């Protein structure tokens, strides 16, 4: 079952406003909150992560640690499966 993206999820950035030039592509980020719907890009999520950058009005990038991403620019990272339970075995002690 595919669970939709939601706050608290981890995701990988796969797109952005800078398209293939976005420095955020490939970064792992944490989804913080839903920001609303955009007329062209759809659902927008605020996300945080080390070295997350935003596209400035001047056309450059600035490291801010957070940015807003369209849902289509994010790929959800499935949480790790819980570790298997340890199996207890009787051991024979010899002296």
PDB file of N, CA, C and O in Angstrom:
ATOM      1  N   UNK A   1       0.841  -1.182   0.000  1.00  0.00           N
ATOM      2  CA  UNK A   1       0.000   0.000   0.000  1.00  0.00           C
ATOM      3  C   UNK A   1       0.881   1.239   0.000  1.00  0.00           C
ATOM      4  O   UNK A   1       1.822   1.321   0.789  1.00  0.00           O
ATOM      5  N   UNK A   2       0.600   2.191  -0.858  1.00  0.00           N
ATOM      6  CA  UNK A   2       1.354   3.428  -0.954  1.00  0.00           C
ATOM      7  C   UNK A   2       0.734   4.486  -0.060  1.00  0.00           C
ATOM      8  O   UNK A   2      -0.366   4.963  -0.339  1.00  0.00           O
ATOM      9  N   UNK A   3       1.420   4.861   1.007  1.00  0.00           N
ATOM     10  CA  UNK A   3       0.921   5.887   1.914  1.00  0.00           C
ATOM     11  C   UNK A   3       1.369   7.239   1.375  1.00  0.00           C
ATOM     12  O   UNK A   3       2.541   7.403   1.037  1.00  0.00           O
ATOM     13  N   UNK A   4       0.450   8.224   1.286  1.00  0.00           N
ATOM     14  CA  UNK A   4       0.831   9.532   0.753  1.00  0.00           C
ATOM     15  C   UNK A   4       1.857  10.239   1.641  1.00  0.00           C
ATOM     16  O   UNK A   4       2.001   9.925   2.823  1.00  0.00           O
ATOM     17  N   UNK A   5       2.553  11.184   1.054  1.00  0.00           N
ATOM     18  CA  UNK A   5       3.528  11.996   1.773  1.00  0.00           C
ATOM     19  C   UNK A   5       2.829  12.761   2.883  1.00  0.00           C
ATOM     20  O   UNK A   5       1.715  13.251   2.697  1.00  0.00           O
ATOM     21  N   UNK A   6       3.481  12.864   4.043  1.00  0.00           N
ATOM     22  CA  UNK A   6       2.903  13.612   5.154  1.00  0.00           C
ATOM     23  C   UNK A   6       4.018  14.168   6.030  1.00  0.00           C
ATOM     24  O   UNK A   6       5.170  13.750   5.921  1.00  0.00           O
ATOM     25  N   UNK A   7       3.666  15.116   6.903  1.00  0.00           N
ATOM     26  CA  UNK A   7       4.631  15.716   7.817  1.00  0.00           C
ATOM     27  C   UNK A   7       5.302  14.622   8.633  1.00  0.00           C
ATOM     28  O   UNK A   7       4.647  13.689   9.099  1.00  0.00           O
ATOM     29  N   UNK A   8       6.614  14.745   8.799  1.00  0.00           N
ATOM     30  CA  UNK A   8       7.388  13.764   9.544  1.00  0.00           C
ATOM     31  C   UNK A   8       8.087  12.750   8.665  1.00  0.00           C
ATOM     32  O   UNK A   8       8.998  12.059   9.122  1.00  0.00           O
ATOM     33  N   UNK A   9       7.676  12.646   7.403  1.00  0.00           N
ATOM     34  CA  UNK A   9       8.299  11.693   6.483  1.00  0.00           C
ATOM     35  C   UNK A   9       9.700  12.148   6.092  1.00  0.00           C
ATOM     36  O   UNK A   9      10.019  13.336   6.142  1.00  0.00           O
ATOM     37  N   UNK A  10      10.520  11.196   5.708  1.00  0.00           N
ATOM     38  CA  UNK A  10      11.802  11.481   5.083  1.00  0.00           C
ATOM     39  C   UNK A  10      11.608  11.316   3.584  1.00  0.00           C
ATOM     40  O   UNK A  10      10.866  10.442   3.136  1.00  0.00           O
ATOM     41  N   UNK A  11      12.282  12.161   2.814  1.00  0.00           N
ATOM     42  CA  UNK A  11      12.135  12.105   1.364  1.00  0.00           C
ATOM     43  C   UNK A  11      13.450  12.464   0.692  1.00  0.00           C
ATOM     44  O   UNK A  11      14.329  13.085   1.290  1.00  0.00           O
ATOM     45  N   UNK A  12      13.563  12.058  -0.563  1.00  0.00           N
ATOM     46  CA  UNK A  12      14.695  12.451  -1.394  1.00  0.00           C
ATOM     47  C   UNK A  12      14.193  13.463  -2.404  1.00  0.00           C
ATOM     48  O   UNK A  12      13.125  13.287  -2.989  1.00  0.00           O
ATOM     49  N   UNK A  13      14.963  14.527  -2.611  1.00  0.00           N
ATOM     50  CA  UNK A  13      14.590  15.551  -3.582  1.00  0.00           C
ATOM     51  C   UNK A  13      14.944  15.036  -4.975  1.00  0.00           C
ATOM     52  O   UNK A  13      16.087  14.658  -5.232  1.00  0.00           O
ATOM     53  N   UNK A  14      13.946  15.023  -5.880  1.00  0.00           N
ATOM     54  CA  UNK A  14      14.161  14.529  -7.243  1.00  0.00           C
ATOM     55  C   UNK A  14      13.881  15.600  -8.299  1.00  0.00           C
ATOM     56  O   UNK A  14      13.972  15.324  -9.495  1.00  0.00           O
ATOM     57  N   UNK A  15      13.541  16.819  -7.868  1.00  0.00           N
ATOM     58  CA  UNK A  15      13.261  17.907  -8.798  1.00  0.00           C
ATOM     59  C   UNK A  15      13.241  19.228  -8.063  1.00  0.00           C
ATOM     60  O   UNK A  15      13.414  19.274  -6.845  1.00  0.00           O
ATOM     61  N   UNK A  16      13.030  20.306  -8.805  1.00  0.00           N
ATOM     62  CA  UNK A  16      12.984  21.626  -8.183  1.00  0.00           C
ATOM     63  C   UNK A  16      12.780  22.712  -9.214  1.00  0.00           C
ATOM     64  O   UNK A  16      12.697  22.444 -10.412  1.00  0.00           O
ATOM     65  N   UNK A  17      12.700  23.951  -8.734  1.00  0.00           N
ATOM     66  CA  UNK A  17      12.509  25.082  -9.640  1.00  0.00           C
ATOM     67  C   UNK A  17      13.650  25.195 -10.644  1.00  0.00           C
ATOM     68  O   UNK A  17      13.434  25.575 -11.794  1.00  0.00           O
ATOM     69  N   UNK A  18      14.863  24.866 -10.208  1.00  0.00           N
ATOM     70  CA  UNK A  18      16.022  24.922 -11.095  1.00  0.00           C
ATOM     71  C   UNK A  18      16.125  23.702 -11.992  1.00  0.00           C
ATOM     72  O   UNK A  18      17.117  23.514 -12.695  1.00  0.00           O
ATOM     73  N   UNK A  19      15.083  22.872 -11.959  1.00  0.00           N
ATOM     74  CA  UNK A  19      15.020  21.621 -12.712  1.00  0.00           C
ATOM     75  C   UNK A  19      16.266  20.787 -12.456  1.00  0.00           C
ATOM     76  O   UNK A  19      16.612  20.565 -11.296  1.00  0.00           O
ATOM     77  N   UNK A  20      16.933  20.330 -13.462  1.00  0.00           N
ATOM     78  CA  UNK A  20      18.107  19.482 -13.284  1.00  0.00           C
ATOM     79  C   UNK A  20      19.289  20.181 -12.657  1.00  0.00           C
ATOM     80  O   UNK A  20      20.237  19.522 -12.229  1.00  0.00           O
ATOM     81  N   UNK A  21      19.258  21.520 -12.590  1.00  0.00           N
ATOM     82  CA  UNK A  21      20.367  22.277 -12.013  1.00  0.00           C
ATOM     83  C   UNK A  21      20.198  22.506 -10.517  1.00  0.00           C
ATOM     84  O   UNK A  21      21.099  23.045  -9.875  1.00  0.00           O
ATOM     85  N   UNK A  22      19.077  22.113  -9.955  1.00  0.00           N
ATOM     86  CA  UNK A  22      18.823  22.358  -8.533  1.00  0.00           C
ATOM     87  C   UNK A  22      19.874  21.661  -7.672  1.00  0.00           C
ATOM     88  O   UNK A  22      20.096  20.460  -7.821  1.00  0.00           O
ATOM     89  N   UNK A  23      20.528  22.410  -6.763  1.00  0.00           N
ATOM     90  CA  UNK A  23      21.527  21.791  -5.893  1.00  0.00           C
ATOM     91  C   UNK A  23      20.911  20.874  -4.840  1.00  0.00           C
ATOM     92  O   UNK A  23      21.632  20.151  -4.151  1.00  0.00           O
ATOM     93  N   UNK A  24      19.590  20.897  -4.711  1.00  0.00           N
ATOM     94  CA  UNK A  24      18.926  20.057  -3.718  1.00  0.00           C
ATOM     95  C   UNK A  24      18.671  18.635  -4.210  1.00  0.00           C
ATOM     96  O   UNK A  24      18.393  17.745  -3.406  1.00  0.00           O
ATOM     97  N   UNK A  25      18.762  18.412  -5.513  1.00  0.00           N
ATOM     98  CA  UNK A  25      18.484  17.081  -6.061  1.00  0.00           C
ATOM     99  C   UNK A  25      19.439  16.063  -5.444  1.00  0.00           C
ATOM    100  O   UNK A  25      20.655  16.255  -5.411  1.00  0.00           O
ATOM    101  N   UNK A  26      18.849  14.980  -4.961  1.00  0.00           N
ATOM    102  CA  UNK A  26      19.622  13.919  -4.329  1.00  0.00           C
ATOM    103  C   UNK A  26      19.723  14.045  -2.822  1.00  0.00           C
ATOM    104  O   UNK A  26      20.131  13.102  -2.143  1.00  0.00           O
ATOM    105  N   UNK A  27      19.356  15.204  -2.293  1.00  0.00           N
ATOM    106  CA  UNK A  27      19.432  15.381  -0.840  1.00  0.00           C
ATOM    107  C   UNK A  27      18.292  14.659  -0.143  1.00  0.00           C
ATOM    108  O   UNK A  27      17.194  14.529  -0.683  1.00  0.00           O
ATOM    109  N   UNK A  28      18.570  14.198   1.056  1.00  0.00           N
ATOM    110  CA  UNK A  28      17.536  13.615   1.913  1.00  0.00           C
ATOM    111  C   UNK A  28      17.068  14.710   2.852  1.00  0.00           C
ATOM    112  O   UNK A  28      17.867  15.382   3.504  1.00  0.00           O
ATOM    113  N   UNK A  29      15.756  14.873   2.904  1.00  0.00           N
ATOM    114  CA  UNK A  29      15.177  15.945   3.701  1.00  0.00           C
ATOM    115  C   UNK A  29      14.052  15.394   4.573  1.00  0.00           C
ATOM    116  O   UNK A  29      13.586  14.271   4.380  1.00  0.00           O
ATOM    117  N   UNK A  30      13.628  16.213   5.539  1.00  0.00           N
ATOM    118  CA  UNK A  30      12.497  15.855   6.392  1.00  0.00           C
ATOM    119  C   UNK A  30      11.329  16.755   6.028  1.00  0.00           C
ATOM    120  O   UNK A  30      11.474  17.976   5.963  1.00  0.00           O
ATOM    121  N   UNK A  31      10.171  16.153   5.792  1.00  0.00           N
ATOM    122  CA  UNK A  31       8.949  16.899   5.487  1.00  0.00           C
ATOM    123  C   UNK A  31       8.411  17.456   6.804  1.00  0.00           C
ATOM    124  O   UNK A  31       8.169  16.708   7.751  1.00  0.00           O
ATOM    125  N   UNK A  32       8.223  18.788   6.855  1.00  0.00           N
ATOM    126  CA  UNK A  32       7.808  19.439   8.100  1.00  0.00           C
ATOM    127  C   UNK A  32       6.322  19.751   8.110  1.00  0.00           C
ATOM    128  O   UNK A  32       5.618  19.403   9.058  1.00  0.00           O
ATOM    129  N   UNK A  33       5.833  20.415   7.043  1.00  0.00           N
ATOM    130  CA  UNK A  33       4.420  20.809   7.056  1.00  0.00           C
ATOM    131  C   UNK A  33       3.900  21.057   5.645  1.00  0.00           C
ATOM    132  O   UNK A  33       4.658  21.371   4.727  1.00  0.00           O
ATOM    133  N   UNK A  34       2.588  20.908   5.501  1.00  0.00           N
ATOM    134  CA  UNK A  34       1.902  21.190   4.242  1.00  0.00           C
ATOM    135  C   UNK A  34       1.674  22.696   4.162  1.00  0.00           C
ATOM    136  O   UNK A  34       1.153  23.296   5.103  1.00  0.00           O
ATOM    137  N   UNK A  35       2.062  23.307   3.046  1.00  0.00           N
ATOM    138  CA  UNK A  35       1.948  24.757   2.896  1.00  0.00           C
ATOM    139  C   UNK A  35       0.736  25.190   2.083  1.00  0.00           C
ATOM    140  O   UNK A  35       0.332  26.351   2.151  1.00  0.00           O
ATOM    141  N   UNK A  36       0.154  24.282   1.322  1.00  0.00           N
ATOM    142  CA  UNK A  36      -1.008  24.620   0.511  1.00  0.00           C
ATOM    143  C   UNK A  36      -0.874  24.086  -0.898  1.00  0.00           C
ATOM    144  O   UNK A  36       0.056  23.350  -1.226  1.00  0.00           O
ATOM    145  N   UNK A  37      -1.833  24.479  -1.724  1.00  0.00           N
ATOM    146  CA  UNK A  37      -1.863  24.046  -3.126  1.00  0.00           C
ATOM    147  C   UNK A  37      -1.354  25.168  -4.025  1.00  0.00           C
ATOM    148  O   UNK A  37      -1.690  26.334  -3.821  1.00  0.00           O
ATOM    149  N   UNK A  38      -0.555  24.818  -5.004  1.00  0.00           N
ATOM    150  CA  UNK A  38      -0.062  25.770  -5.996  1.00  0.00           C
ATOM    151  C   UNK A  38      -0.789  25.484  -7.304  1.00  0.00           C
ATOM    152  O   UNK A  38      -1.042  24.326  -7.635  1.00  0.00           O
ATOM    153  N   UNK A  39      -1.123  26.531  -8.045  1.00  0.00           N
ATOM    154  CA  UNK A  39      -1.911  26.355  -9.272  1.00  0.00           C
ATOM    155  C   UNK A  39      -1.197  25.507 -10.328  1.00  0.00           C
ATOM    156  O   UNK A  39      -1.861  24.817 -11.102  1.00  0.00           O
ATOM    157  N   UNK A  40       0.122  25.540 -10.379  1.00  0.00           N
ATOM    158  CA  UNK A  40       0.861  24.760 -11.372  1.00  0.00           C
ATOM    159  C   UNK A  40       1.552  23.533 -10.788  1.00  0.00           C
ATOM    160  O   UNK A  40       1.620  22.488 -11.434  1.00  0.00           O
ATOM    161  N   UNK A  41       2.060  23.660  -9.574  1.00  0.00           N
ATOM    162  CA  UNK A  41       2.892  22.601  -9.002  1.00  0.00           C
ATOM    163  C   UNK A  41       2.156  21.670  -8.044  1.00  0.00           C
ATOM    164  O   UNK A  41       2.722  20.664  -7.616  1.00  0.00           O
ATOM    165  N   UNK A  42       0.915  21.980  -7.701  1.00  0.00           N
ATOM    166  CA  UNK A  42       0.146  21.105  -6.806  1.00  0.00           C
ATOM    167  C   UNK A  42       0.502  21.298  -5.346  1.00  0.00           C
ATOM    168  O   UNK A  42       0.774  22.414  -4.903  1.00  0.00           O
ATOM    169  N   UNK A  43       0.500  20.194  -4.595  1.00  0.00           N
ATOM    170  CA  UNK A  43       0.744  20.253  -3.144  1.00  0.00           C
ATOM    171  C   UNK A  43       2.179  20.698  -2.860  1.00  0.00           C
ATOM    172  O   UNK A  43       3.131  20.196  -3.457  1.00  0.00           O
ATOM    173  N   UNK A  44       2.311  21.655  -1.933  1.00  0.00           N
ATOM    174  CA  UNK A  44       3.615  22.198  -1.565  1.00  0.00           C
ATOM    175  C   UNK A  44       3.917  21.836  -0.115  1.00  0.00           C
ATOM    176  O   UNK A  44       3.088  22.022   0.775  1.00  0.00           O
ATOM    177  N   UNK A  45       5.130  21.312   0.103  1.00  0.00           N
ATOM    178  CA  UNK A  45       5.566  20.890   1.433  1.00  0.00           C
ATOM    179  C   UNK A  45       6.789  21.676   1.864  1.00  0.00           C
ATOM    180  O   UNK A  45       7.721  21.862   1.082  1.00  0.00           O
ATOM    181  N   UNK A  46       6.787  22.139   3.110  1.00  0.00           N
ATOM    182  CA  UNK A  46       7.983  22.761   3.688  1.00  0.00           C
ATOM    183  C   UNK A  46       8.847  21.640   4.241  1.00  0.00           C
ATOM    184  O   UNK A  46       8.369  20.764   4.961  1.00  0.00           O
ATOM    185  N   UNK A  47      10.139  21.684   3.888  1.00  0.00           N
ATOM    186  CA  UNK A  47      11.062  20.623   4.263  1.00  0.00           C
ATOM    187  C   UNK A  47      12.353  21.213   4.816  1.00  0.00           C
ATOM    188  O   UNK A  47      12.725  22.339   4.487  1.00  0.00           O
ATOM    189  N   UNK A  48      13.031  20.441   5.658  1.00  0.00           N
ATOM    190  CA  UNK A  48      14.299  20.877   6.230  1.00  0.00           C
ATOM    191  C   UNK A  48      15.370  19.829   5.964  1.00  0.00           C
ATOM    192  O   UNK A  48      15.079  18.657   5.727  1.00  0.00           O
ATOM    193  N   UNK A  49      16.612  20.286   6.010  1.00  0.00           N
ATOM    194  CA  UNK A  49      17.735  19.374   5.844  1.00  0.00           C
ATOM    195  C   UNK A  49      19.036  20.145   5.798  1.00  0.00           C
ATOM    196  O   UNK A  49      19.056  21.340   5.504  1.00  0.00           O
ATOM    197  N   UNK A  50      20.119  19.452   6.090  1.00  0.00           N
ATOM    198  CA  UNK A  50      21.434  20.083   6.023  1.00  0.00           C
ATOM    199  C   UNK A  50      21.695  20.543   4.594  1.00  0.00           C
ATOM    200  O   UNK A  50      21.477  19.795   3.642  1.00  0.00           O
ATOM    201  N   UNK A  51      22.154  21.752   4.457  1.00  0.00           N
ATOM    202  CA  UNK A  51      22.539  22.325   3.163  1.00  0.00           C
ATOM    203  C   UNK A  51      21.397  22.483   2.166  1.00  0.00           C
ATOM    204  O   UNK A  51      21.651  22.627   0.970  1.00  0.00           O
ATOM    205  N   UNK A  52      20.141  22.461   2.626  1.00  0.00           N
ATOM    206  CA  UNK A  52      19.028  22.735   1.711  1.00  0.00           C
ATOM    207  C   UNK A  52      19.152  24.189   1.255  1.00  0.00           C
ATOM    208  O   UNK A  52      19.394  25.087   2.061  1.00  0.00           O
ATOM    209  N   UNK A  53      18.984  24.403  -0.052  1.00  0.00           N
ATOM    210  CA  UNK A  53      19.156  25.739  -0.620  1.00  0.00           C
ATOM    211  C   UNK A  53      17.869  26.213  -1.275  1.00  0.00           C
ATOM    212  O   UNK A  53      17.048  25.419  -1.735  1.00  0.00           O
ATOM    213  N   UNK A  54      17.719  27.544  -1.301  1.00  0.00           N
ATOM    214  CA  UNK A  54      16.572  28.153  -1.968  1.00  0.00           C
ATOM    215  C   UNK A  54      17.055  28.974  -3.154  1.00  0.00           C
ATOM    216  O   UNK A  54      18.123  29.584  -3.111  1.00  0.00           O
ATOM    217  N   UNK A  55      16.260  28.980  -4.205  1.00  0.00           N
ATOM    218  CA  UNK A  55      16.533  29.808  -5.372  1.00  0.00           C
ATOM    219  C   UNK A  55      16.189  31.246  -5.017  1.00  0.00           C
ATOM    220  O   UNK A  55      15.063  31.526  -4.606  1.00  0.00           O
ATOM    221  N   UNK A  56      17.143  32.162  -5.169  1.00  0.00           N
ATOM    222  CA  UNK A  56      16.910  33.564  -4.813  1.00  0.00           C
ATOM    223  C   UNK A  56      16.291  34.322  -5.984  1.00  0.00           C
ATOM    224  O   UNK A  56      16.280  33.842  -7.118  1.00  0.00           O
ATOM    225  N   UNK A  57      15.779  35.511  -5.690  1.00  0.00           N
ATOM    226  CA  UNK A  57      15.212  36.362  -6.743  1.00  0.00           C
ATOM    227  C   UNK A  57      16.266  36.743  -7.778  1.00  0.00           C
ATOM    228  O   UNK A  57      15.934  37.019  -8.930  1.00  0.00           O
ATOM    229  N   UNK A  58      17.531  36.758  -7.375  1.00  0.00           N
ATOM    230  CA  UNK A  58      18.614  37.114  -8.287  1.00  0.00           C
ATOM    231  C   UNK A  58      19.036  35.940  -9.176  1.00  0.00           C
ATOM    232  O   UNK A  58      19.877  36.101 -10.060  1.00  0.00           O
ATOM    233  N   UNK A  59      18.450  34.756  -8.939  1.00  0.00           N
ATOM    234  CA  UNK A  59      18.760  33.600  -9.773  1.00  0.00           C
ATOM    235  C   UNK A  59      19.836  32.696  -9.215  1.00  0.00           C
ATOM    236  O   UNK A  59      20.164  31.674  -9.816  1.00  0.00           O
ATOM    237  N   UNK A  60      20.390  33.063  -8.068  1.00  0.00           N
ATOM    238  CA  UNK A  60      21.396  32.212  -7.427  1.00  0.00           C
ATOM    239  C   UNK A  60      20.744  31.340  -6.366  1.00  0.00           C
ATOM    240  O   UNK A  60      19.520  31.291  -6.252  1.00  0.00           O
ATOM    241  N   UNK A  61      21.568  30.661  -5.597  1.00  0.00           N
ATOM    242  CA  UNK A  61      21.070  29.807  -4.523  1.00  0.00           C
ATOM    243  C   UNK A  61      21.666  30.258  -3.203  1.00  0.00           C
ATOM    244  O   UNK A  61      22.810  30.710  -3.146  1.00  0.00           O
ATOM    245  N   UNK A  62      20.880  30.132  -2.140  1.00  0.00           N
ATOM    246  CA  UNK A  62      21.333  30.468  -0.793  1.00  0.00           C
ATOM    247  C   UNK A  62      21.009  29.302   0.134  1.00  0.00           C
ATOM    248  O   UNK A  62      19.901  28.766   0.109  1.00  0.00           O
ATOM    249  N   UNK A  63      21.992  28.914   0.957  1.00  0.00           N
ATOM    250  CA  UNK A  63      21.778  27.837   1.927  1.00  0.00           C
ATOM    251  C   UNK A  63      20.911  28.386   3.055  1.00  0.00           C
ATOM    252  O   UNK A  63      21.275  29.365   3.707  1.00  0.00           O
ATOM    253  N   UNK A  64      19.771  27.755   3.279  1.00  0.00           N
ATOM    254  CA  UNK A  64      18.838  28.206   4.313  1.00  0.00           C
ATOM    255  C   UNK A  64      18.493  27.103   5.301  1.00  0.00           C
ATOM    256  O   UNK A  64      18.030  27.383   6.407  1.00  0.00           O
ATOM    257  N   UNK A  65      18.716  25.849   4.913  1.00  0.00           N
ATOM    258  CA  UNK A  65      18.353  24.732   5.774  1.00  0.00           C
ATOM    259  C   UNK A  65      16.893  24.329   5.649  1.00  0.00           C
ATOM    260  O   UNK A  65      16.469  23.338   6.245  1.00  0.00           O
ATOM    261  N   UNK A  66      16.127  25.080   4.887  1.00  0.00           N
ATOM    262  CA  UNK A  66      14.721  24.735   4.639  1.00  0.00           C
ATOM    263  C   UNK A  66      14.318  25.285   3.276  1.00  0.00           C
ATOM    264  O   UNK A  66      14.932  26.218   2.758  1.00  0.00           O
ATOM    265  N   UNK A  67      13.279  24.689   2.709  1.00  0.00           N
ATOM    266  CA  UNK A  67      12.721  25.170   1.445  1.00  0.00           C
ATOM    267  C   UNK A  67      11.358  24.523   1.246  1.00  0.00           C
ATOM    268  O   UNK A  67      11.026  23.529   1.892  1.00  0.00           O
ATOM    269  N   UNK A  68      10.581  25.098   0.347  1.00  0.00           N
ATOM    270  CA  UNK A  68       9.279  24.547  -0.012  1.00  0.00           C
ATOM    271  C   UNK A  68       9.426  23.761  -1.313  1.00  0.00           C
ATOM    272  O   UNK A  68      10.034  24.239  -2.271  1.00  0.00           O
ATOM    273  N   UNK A  69       8.864  22.552  -1.338  1.00  0.00           N
ATOM    274  CA  UNK A  69       8.980  21.669  -2.489  1.00  0.00           C
ATOM    275  C   UNK A  69       7.607  21.199  -2.931  1.00  0.00           C
ATOM    276  O   UNK A  69       6.742  20.909  -2.105  1.00  0.00           O
ATOM    277  N   UNK A  70       7.414  21.127  -4.246  1.00  0.00           N
ATOM    278  CA  UNK A  70       6.206  20.499  -4.776  1.00  0.00           C
ATOM    279  C   UNK A  70       6.286  19.007  -4.468  1.00  0.00           C
ATOM    280  O   UNK A  70       7.373  18.429  -4.454  1.00  0.00           O
ATOM    281  N   UNK A  71       5.154  18.399  -4.226  1.00  0.00           N
ATOM    282  CA  UNK A  71       5.132  16.971  -3.908  1.00  0.00           C
ATOM    283  C   UNK A  71       5.774  16.150  -5.018  1.00  0.00           C
ATOM    284  O   UNK A  71       6.415  15.135  -4.743  1.00  0.00           O
ATOM    285  N   UNK A  72       5.610  16.574  -6.267  1.00  0.00           N
ATOM    286  CA  UNK A  72       6.181  15.828  -7.394  1.00  0.00           C
ATOM    287  C   UNK A  72       7.712  15.905  -7.419  1.00  0.00           C
ATOM    288  O   UNK A  72       8.351  15.146  -8.148  1.00  0.00           O
ATOM    289  N   UNK A  73       8.299  16.798  -6.645  1.00  0.00           N
ATOM    290  CA  UNK A  73       9.754  16.925  -6.570  1.00  0.00           C
ATOM    291  C   UNK A  73      10.341  16.071  -5.454  1.00  0.00           C
ATOM    292  O   UNK A  73      11.551  16.080  -5.231  1.00  0.00           O
ATOM    293  N   UNK A  74       9.483  15.332  -4.752  1.00  0.00           N
ATOM    294  CA  UNK A  74       9.930  14.537  -3.611  1.00  0.00           C
ATOM    295  C   UNK A  74       9.598  13.066  -3.817  1.00  0.00           C
ATOM    296  O   UNK A  74       8.540  12.724  -4.345  1.00  0.00           O
ATOM    297  N   UNK A  75      10.507  12.205  -3.395  1.00  0.00           N
ATOM    298  CA  UNK A  75      10.256  10.766  -3.393  1.00  0.00           C
ATOM    299  C   UNK A  75      10.366  10.298  -1.946  1.00  0.00           C
ATOM    300  O   UNK A  75      11.417  10.416  -1.315  1.00  0.00           O
ATOM    301  N   UNK A  76       9.271   9.770  -1.440  1.00  0.00           N
ATOM    302  CA  UNK A  76       9.228   9.325  -0.049  1.00  0.00           C
ATOM    303  C   UNK A  76      10.222   8.195   0.176  1.00  0.00           C
ATOM    304  O   UNK A  76      10.337   7.276  -0.635  1.00  0.00           O
ATOM    305  N   UNK A  77      10.938   8.284   1.294  1.00  0.00           N
ATOM    306  CA  UNK A  77      11.856   7.225   1.700  1.00  0.00           C
ATOM    307  C   UNK A  77      11.126   6.384   2.727  1.00  0.00           C
ATOM    308  O   UNK A  77      10.700   6.882   3.770  1.00  0.00           O
ATOM    309  N   UNK A  78      10.985   5.106   2.424  1.00  0.00           N
ATOM    310  CA  UNK A  78      10.279   4.219   3.347  1.00  0.00           C
ATOM    311  C   UNK A  78      11.110   4.048   4.610  1.00  0.00           C
ATOM    312  O   UNK A  78      12.327   3.872   4.540  1.00  0.00           O
ATOM    313  N   UNK A  79      10.446   4.102   5.773  1.00  0.00           N
ATOM    314  CA  UNK A  79      11.203   3.892   7.013  1.00  0.00           C
ATOM    315  C   UNK A  79      11.789   2.486   7.037  1.00  0.00           C
ATOM    316  O   UNK A  79      11.222   1.546   6.481  1.00  0.00           O
ATOM    317  N   UNK A  80      12.927   2.370   7.691  1.00  0.00           N
ATOM    318  CA  UNK A  80      13.558   1.055   7.800  1.00  0.00           C
ATOM    319  C   UNK A  80      12.633   0.098   8.526  1.00  0.00           C
ATOM    320  O   UNK A  80      11.931   0.474   9.465  1.00  0.00           O
ATOM    321  N   UNK A  81      12.645  -1.117   8.084  1.00  0.00           N
ATOM    322  CA  UNK A  81      11.854  -2.151   8.757  1.00  0.00           C
ATOM    323  C   UNK A  81      12.449  -2.376  10.143  1.00  0.00           C
ATOM    324  O   UNK A  81      13.661  -2.260  10.322  1.00  0.00           O
ATOM    325  N   UNK A  82      11.615  -2.694  11.114  1.00  0.00           N
ATOM    326  CA  UNK A  82      12.159  -2.947  12.444  1.00  0.00           C
ATOM    327  C   UNK A  82      13.115  -4.136  12.406  1.00  0.00           C
ATOM    328  O   UNK A  82      12.921  -5.068  11.626  1.00  0.00           O
ATOM    329  N   UNK A  83      14.145  -4.100  13.249  1.00  0.00           N
ATOM    330  CA  UNK A  83      15.100  -5.212  13.231  1.00  0.00           C
ATOM    331  C   UNK A  83      14.424  -6.508  13.658  1.00  0.00           C
ATOM    332  O   UNK A  83      13.486  -6.485  14.455  1.00  0.00           O
ATOM    333  N   UNK A  84      14.887  -7.622  13.141  1.00  0.00           N
ATOM    334  CA  UNK A  84      14.271  -8.900  13.531  1.00  0.00           C
ATOM    335  C   UNK A  84      14.495  -9.158  15.018  1.00  0.00           C
ATOM    336  O   UNK A  84      15.500  -8.743  15.595  1.00  0.00           O
ATOM    337  N   UNK A  85      13.547  -9.844  15.615  1.00  0.00           N
ATOM    338  CA  UNK A  85      13.668 -10.167  17.038  1.00  0.00           C
ATOM    339  C   UNK A  85      14.788 -11.186  17.219  1.00  0.00           C
ATOM    340  O   UNK A  85      14.979 -12.087  16.402  1.00  0.00           O
ATOM    341  N   UNK A  86      15.515 -11.014  18.309  1.00  0.00           N
ATOM    342  CA  UNK A  86      16.590 -11.958  18.617  1.00  0.00           C
ATOM    343  C   UNK A  86      15.975 -13.293  19.015  1.00  0.00           C
ATOM    344  O   UNK A  86      14.969 -13.348  19.722  1.00  0.00           O
ATOM    345  N   UNK A  87      16.582 -14.332  18.558  1.00  0.00           N
ATOM    346  CA  UNK A  87      16.113 -15.674  18.890  1.00  0.00           C
ATOM    347  C   UNK A  87      16.969 -16.190  20.032  1.00  0.00           C
ATOM    348  O   UNK A  87      18.194 -16.249  19.929  1.00  0.00           O
ATOM    349  N   UNK A  88      16.310 -16.563  21.124  1.00  0.00           N
ATOM    350  CA  UNK A  88      17.048 -17.112  22.261  1.00  0.00           C
ATOM    351  C   UNK A  88      17.225 -18.608  22.057  1.00  0.00           C
ATOM    352  O   UNK A  88      16.301 -19.315  21.654  1.00  0.00           O
ATOM    353  N   UNK A  89      18.411 -19.061  22.339  1.00  0.00           N
ATOM    354  CA  UNK A  89      18.707 -20.481  22.206  1.00  0.00           C
ATOM    355  C   UNK A  89      19.362 -20.952  23.498  1.00  0.00           C
ATOM    356  O   UNK A  89      20.139 -20.230  24.123  1.00  0.00           O
ATOM    357  N   UNK A  90      19.036 -22.160  23.873  1.00  0.00           N
ATOM    358  CA  UNK A  90      19.693 -22.748  25.035  1.00  0.00           C
ATOM    359  C   UNK A  90      21.116 -23.105  24.643  1.00  0.00           C
ATOM    360  O   UNK A  90      21.375 -23.621  23.556  1.00  0.00           O
ATOM    361  N   UNK A  91      22.020 -22.820  25.548  1.00  0.00           N
ATOM    362  CA  UNK A  91      23.418 -23.149  25.285  1.00  0.00           C
ATOM    363  C   UNK A  91      23.890 -24.140  26.334  1.00  0.00           C
ATOM    364  O   UNK A  91      23.573 -24.036  27.519  1.00  0.00           O
ATOM    365  N   UNK A  92      24.639 -25.078  25.865  1.00  0.00           N
ATOM    366  CA  UNK A  92      25.190 -26.066  26.782  1.00  0.00           C
ATOM    367  C   UNK A  92      26.567 -25.592  27.212  1.00  0.00           C
ATOM    368  O   UNK A  92      27.426 -25.285  26.386  1.00  0.00           O
ATOM    369  N   UNK A  93      26.756 -25.539  28.522  1.00  0.00           N
ATOM    370  CA  UNK A  93      28.040 -25.092  29.051  1.00  0.00           C
ATOM    371  C   UNK A  93      28.825 -26.320  29.479  1.00  0.00           C
ATOM    372  O   UNK A  93      28.334 -27.152  30.243  1.00  0.00           O
ATOM    373  N   UNK A  94      30.046 -26.425  28.981  1.00  0.00           N
ATOM    374  CA  UNK A  94      30.903 -27.544  29.369  1.00  0.00           C
ATOM    375  C   UNK A  94      32.148 -26.994  30.035  1.00  0.00           C
ATOM    376  O   UNK A  94      32.654 -25.933  29.667  1.00  0.00           O
ATOM    377  N   UNK A  95      32.624 -27.720  31.003  1.00  0.00           N
ATOM    378  CA  UNK A  95      33.846 -27.291  31.687  1.00  0.00           C
ATOM    379  C   UNK A  95      34.903 -28.346  31.646  1.00  0.00           C
ATOM    380  O   UNK A  95      35.995 -28.147  32.176  1.00  0.00           O
TER     381      UNK A  95
END
